[in-house]
Amino acid sequence: MKIIIKTKNLELTENIQKFVEVKIGGLKRFAQVLQGKDGFKKGKDSRDFFVEIGKETNHHKKGNIFRAEARVHLPGKTLVAISEKNDLKQAIVQVKNELQQEIKKYKLKKTELMIRKQRKVASN
């Protein structure tokens, strides 16, 4: 599992790279559970996190506008979170929180589906 960082109109400094790796890296444990022994794994390991950060040039907004986007491909679904803020670090933190909620929702949905299938088999 890797974190692939792409920048747009912004230089990727070591500090920014470490910040992204720490924040988005915390989501790895959620994705590992989904791809582990639960039977969700199909084919190749597709748990790479794609993060795109950049400085937007919106002429309707004043000041610096930073955009952060994160994607993770899971079996049957691609989860995406996007944020635009005045501060790059705030945008990254918001993207992390949104993606964490989406991963939890995905995990709950898959787990409930397995439980329903087991109940159906047990009742027959």
N, C-alpha and C positions, 0 to 999 in steps of 0.2 A: 504494500500500500504506500503510495507516494502522494505528496502534495506538489502539484504542478502550478507554478505561479507565472502569470503573464501580466505585463504592465502596458498601459496606454497613456502616452503623454506624461510619463512619470519615470524617474530613474529608480530602479530597485536597489535600495541601500541594504546593507547587512542588518541594520536595526529593523527595517520594515519586514525583511524576509524572516527574521527570527520571531517577530511579533505574529506574523501570519502562521508560521509553523507551530507556535505555542497555542494560539487560539484555535486554529482549525485542527491541529494535531490532537486536541482533546476529544474531537468527534470520532477519532479512529476506533475507540473502544465500543461505541455504539454500532458502527458498521461491522466490526469484527464479530459481534454477537449474531448479526444477521447472516453473515456468510459462514458461520461455524458449523457446529454439530446439529443445528436445528433443521437441516435439510433444505435450506433455501438456496444453497450454492448450485448454480447451473453453469457449466462450462468454465471459462477462464475467470481469473480473479479480476474483477472489474471495480474494485473499491478505490480507485485513485480519485483524489479530490482535485478538481480543477478550479483555481482561484484566479480571477481577473480583477486587478485594481487599476485605477487610473484617475486622472484629473480631467473633468469634463469642462467643456467650453460652452456652457449654456448662456446665451446672450440675454436671456430674460431674467437670469438670477445674478445677483451681485456677489462678489467675493469668490473664493475658491470653492468649487463643488467637487467632492471626491466620490467616486463610485466604486463599490465593491460587489463582486458577484462570485458565488461559489456553486459548483455543481458536483454531484456524486451520482454515479450510475449504479443502481442496484437492480437485482433481478426483477424485470417487469416494470420498472419505473426509473425515471431520472428525476432527482430532486434538485431544485434550483432555488437559490435565495439571492435577492438583489437589494442593495441599500445605497442611498445617496445622502451624504451628510456634508457638513462644513469641515469636519475633521476626519482624516483618513482612518485613524484608529477607532473612532466611534462607528464608522461605517463597517469596519471589519468585525467589530464586536457584535453589531446588530445582525450581520449576515450569519455569524456563528450561532447566535441565539435562534434565528429563524430556521436555519438548517437543522439544528438540534431538535427543535419541535417537530419538524417534518420527518426526521428519522424516527423519533419516538412514535409518531402517528403511524408510520409505515410498519414499524415493528409490532405495534399493537394490532394492527389490521391483519398481518400475517399470522400472529399467534392466535388470534381469535378464530381465524379460518381453520387452522390446524385443530383447535379444540372442537369446533363444530363438526369437522370431519370425523374425529375420534368418537364423538357422541353418537353420530349417525351409525358408525360401524358397530359400536357397542350395543345400540338399541336393536340391531337386527339379529 
